[in-house]
């Protein structure tokens, strides 16, 4: 039993020792083997690999994928016109030489991101100082991003290379600082209000012009209609007078009698009318006297 236990213990120790000499490198990583604190080997191919057991050799991993660094600060930058703007950007980068990266930057990708953020920030500040806001927004946006990428590459490939590659630099937003933004919004609002007031004034003037023209046309139309009505009325009155004259000329006595009746009708139209006349001598009541004289013999 003691011998069996010894064999089992020895097998377990051998297994532990063997497992400490084996490690797996993922296809998304670099494997860096250290020997007593010094870089012994950099493994770029994925798979199962061997090393000496600790403490003789240790292994660490560094990401080899394309990494993204987003801007994290909101500090403003001065343009060529001395306008303060806030720029949001991102950088696509990757580690290409793990040995140089570890010696000159750090042991993981976060160390590189921190230093790269400072370098990109300084490059943007330098390039923004040379350009106007209009250049940043539209005219020279691509030129600015390419210039920043070149400056960052000059730094990371300098006398002490970082072992990284800068794939792309992009601007996602360019905006004024908050105080200036409020001023710009107020200025834009005032300009829109001015345009709106101008349009309302123009509309009111056009409305008055249209109404005045419509009133003029109405007056002309009414005047023409009144003229035509008076003309027609005059022609009708003339025709009526001609017919009356022709008719009354055939029997003047009847014409006189008819006119008297018309006068009586107009005079006695209202019950409240009062007339003070002498029936015996008034010419106005001659028709009544004539009828009375005519009716007296008839009654006898």
Secondary structure, 3 states (H helix, E strand, C coil): CHHHHHHHHHHHHHHHHHHHHEEEECCCEEEEEEECCEEEEEECCCEEEECCCCCCEEEEEEECCCEEEECCCCCCEECCCCCEEEEEEEEEEEECCHHHHHHHCCCCHHHHHHHHHHHHHHHHHHHHCCCCHHHHHHHCHHHHHHHHHHHHHHHHCCCCCCCEEEEEEEEEEEEECHHHHHHHHHHHHHHHHHHHHHHHHHHHHHHHHHHHHHHHHHHHHHHHHHHHHHHHHHHHHHHHHHHHHHHHHHCHHHHHHHHHHHHHHHHCCCCCCCCCCCCCCCCCCHHHHHHHHHHHHHHC
